[in-house]
Amino acid sequence: MLNKYARAFFTRVLTPFAAFLLRRGVSPDAVTLIGTAGVMAGALFFFPRGEFFWGTVVITLFVFSDLVDGNMARQAGISSRWGAFLDSTLDRVADGAVFGGFALWYAGTGDNNVLCAVSIFCLASGQVVSYTKARGESIGLPVAVNGLIERAERLVISLVAAGLAGMHKTFGVPGIEILLPIALWVVAAGSLVTLGQRVVTVRRESAEADAANASGAAGATGATS
């Protein structure tokens, strides 16, 4: 849902910035790489130390590169399969860093094995949710379903909660640190539902495609006989 509405809004907002970078000779691939490096640095440096507020600030500064690089490629007329592959691959790396940072915190100073496991589940399920769509499309299926929680939702829910929870340590706001555990449970449950939605959709579409192929083969056999 957020992919549909928020992406269109931020694309319009970031178009002038994308044009500015192109005039400066910056390539879309460079923006993709810098954005991923920034997200990884924010997640893996700040989150394991419990600095969720500042980590979220740093990640937010770089996470919009995912929209800027594609905008730049379209403006320059240089959209390519390589660019799409690089962008998608590094998205998975960035997501892994965010939830890996949460897991490192709870495995260490956060001292909560259950939430460490939930963080790892969020990391793994997010990768698998993306894989199911990519794999389904690679075998010629449309995979015509978005699902309850996609990448945008996973990041927004987790980062907003992390930033707010971090205000407990950074600014002394009481009681707000509970938001991050709640968010992780929500993302974990939503990712599981989304995975189920995509698996069911691929199963249905593959059955329909196989039936259509069988019908076409039978029709061709009947015509030749």
Solvent accessible surface area in square Angstrom, and as a share of the most:
residue,aa,sasa,rsa
1,M,148,0.66
2,L,61,0.30
3,N,51,0.26
4,K,138,0.58
5,Y,138,0.52
6,A,32,0.25
7,R,102,0.37
8,A,47,0.36
9,F,104,0.43
10,F,66,0.27
11,T,33,0.19
12,R,159,0.58
13,V,81,0.46
14,L,29,0.14
15,T,50,0.29
16,P,87,0.55
17,F,101,0.42
18,A,0,0.00
19,A,23,0.18
20,F,84,0.35
21,L,25,0.13
22,L,48,0.24
23,R,179,0.65
24,R,172,0.63
25,G,66,0.64
26,V,46,0.27
27,S,53,0.34
28,P,16,0.10
29,D,47,0.24
30,A,34,0.27
31,V,15,0.08
32,T,9,0.05
33,L,96,0.48
34,I,104,0.53
35,G,2,0.02
36,T,14,0.08
37,A,58,0.45
38,G,6,0.06
39,V,6,0.03
40,M,66,0.30
41,A,58,0.45
42,G,0,0.00
43,A,0,0.00
44,L,75,0.37
45,F,112,0.47
46,F,45,0.19
47,F,0,0.00
48,P,33,0.21
49,R,123,0.45
50,G,4,0.03
51,E,41,0.19
52,F,15,0.06
53,F,42,0.18
54,W,113,0.40
55,G,0,0.00
56,T,16,0.09
57,V,54,0.31
58,V,36,0.21
59,I,1,0.00
60,T,56,0.32
61,L,133,0.66
62,F,68,0.28
63,V,32,0.18
64,F,67,0.28
65,S,19,0.12
66,D,22,0.11
67,L,22,0.11
68,V,5,0.03
69,D,8,0.04
70,G,25,0.24
71,N,6,0.03
72,M,0,0.00
73,A,15,0.11
74,R,147,0.53
75,Q,78,0.35
76,A,48,0.37
77,G,67,0.64
78,I,96,0.49
79,S,77,0.50
80,S,59,0.38
81,R,221,0.81
82,W,142,0.50
83,G,22,0.21
84,A,66,0.51
85,F,122,0.51
86,L,21,0.10
87,D,37,0.19
88,S,54,0.35
89,T,55,0.32
90,L,27,0.14
91,D,20,0.11
92,R,56,0.21
93,V,60,0.35
94,A,6,0.05
95,D,5,0.03
96,G,16,0.16
97,A,8,0.06
98,V,0,0.00
99,F,2,0.01
100,G,15,0.14
101,G,0,0.00
102,F,0,0.00
103,A,10,0.08
104,L,99,0.49
105,W,45,0.16
106,Y,15,0.06
107,A,64,0.50
108,G,45,0.43
109,T,109,0.63
110,G,23,0.22
111,D,120,0.62
112,N,53,0.27
113,N,124,0.64
114,V,91,0.52
115,L,14,0.07
116,C,18,0.11
117,A,59,0.46
118,V,10,0.06
119,S,0,0.00
120,I,91,0.46
121,F,84,0.35
122,C,0,0.00
123,L,51,0.25
124,A,46,0.36
125,S,6,0.04
126,G,4,0.04
127,Q,50,0.22
128,V,64,0.37
129,V,2,0.01
130,S,21,0.14
131,Y,132,0.50
132,T,22,0.13
133,K,59,0.25
134,A,59,0.45
135,R,124,0.45
136,G,2,0.02
137,E,85,0.38
138,S,77,0.49
139,I,93,0.47
140,G,64,0.62
141,L,14,0.07
142,P,89,0.56
143,V,1,0.01
144,A,78,0.61
145,V,36,0.21
146,N,89,0.45
147,G,19,0.18
148,L,105,0.52
149,I,11,0.05
150,E,15,0.07
151,R,38,0.14
152,A,23,0.18
153,E,17,0.07
154,R,3,0.01
155,L,15,0.08
156,V,71,0.41
157,I,53,0.27
158,S,0,0.00
159,L,14,0.07
160,V,85,0.49
161,A,9,0.07
162,A,0,0.00
163,G,9,0.09
164,L,69,0.34
165,A,6,0.05
166,G,1,0.01
167,M,56,0.25
168,H,74,0.33
169,K,116,0.49
170,T,43,0.25
171,F,115,0.48
172,G,53,0.51
173,V,50,0.29
174,P,114,0.72
175,G,51,0.49
176,I,36,0.18
177,E,77,0.35
178,I,96,0.49
179,L,59,0.29
180,L,3,0.01
181,P,24,0.15
182,I,89,0.45
183,A,6,0.05
184,L,0,0.00
185,W,131,0.46
186,V,69,0.40
187,V,0,0.00
188,A,9,0.07
189,A,59,0.46
190,G,4,0.03
191,S,0,0.00
192,L,102,0.51
193,V,74,0.43
194,T,0,0.00
195,L,39,0.19
196,G,35,0.34
197,Q,70,0.31
198,R,10,0.04
199,V,78,0.45
200,V,99,0.57
201,T,10,0.06
202,V,31,0.18
203,R,184,0.67
204,R,115,0.42
205,E,11,0.05
206,S,33,0.22
207,A,60,0.46
208,E,96,0.43
209,A,39,0.30
210,D,92,0.48
211,A,63,0.49
212,A,65,0.50
213,N,104,0.53
214,A,62,0.48
215,S,75,0.48
216,G,47,0.45
217,A,60,0.47
218,A,66,0.51
219,G,48,0.46
220,A,57,0.44
221,T,92,0.53
222,G,49,0.47
223,A,89,0.69
224,T,119,0.69
225,S,124,0.80
